[in-house]
Amino acid sequence: MARFEMTGHDRYRVEKAREELARAGDLDLADDRAMARTIGRLEVALQLLLDMLDEDGTS
């Protein structure tokens, strides 16, 4: 795995992903709509983190 220097924007993405993950821990599993929104936000956060790590910039 290649090491890289994180930019301020990269650190911001990591911080926001951590916030989304923390919010997901407080989710009411009986609320289907909230679950769907949370899953969508987690998918986006994960994709942004993966894009950050992707060496050639393709998904």
N, C-alpha and C positions, 0 to 999 in steps of 0.2 A: 504494500500500500504506500503510495507516494505521500510524503508530507508536503504541506503547503502553508503559506502565510495567510491567515484569515484577515479579511478586510473588515472594516466597521460594518458594512452591509451584511457580511457573512455572520458576524457575531449577533447582529440584530435578528437575522433569520433563525439562528439557533435559539436565541432568547424567546422569540415568538413561538417556536415549535415546543419548547419546554412549557410555556404558558398553556398552549392548547392541550398538551398531555396532562398537565395538572387539572385543567378544567374537566377533561374527560373522566378523571377519577371521581368527580363529584356528580356525575351524570345520573339522573333518575332512569333506570333501565326500563321502567314501565312506560316512559314517554317515547313512543316510536319516532315522532317528528324530531325531538331533540337528539335522539340517537342518530338519525340520518344526517342531521346538520353537523353533529360532532364528527361522525365518520368522514364526511366530506372535508371538513377543516383539517382533520388529521391526514387525509390523503394528500391534500395540497401541501401541508407542511412537510410531509415525508418527501414528496416529489421535489420541492425546493431544496431540501437538504441533499437529496441524491444528485440533483443538478449541480450543486455546489461541489460535490466530490467527483463528478464525472470529468475525467481528464480532457476529453475531446469536445465536450459541450453538447453531446447528443443524448437523447433520451431513448 
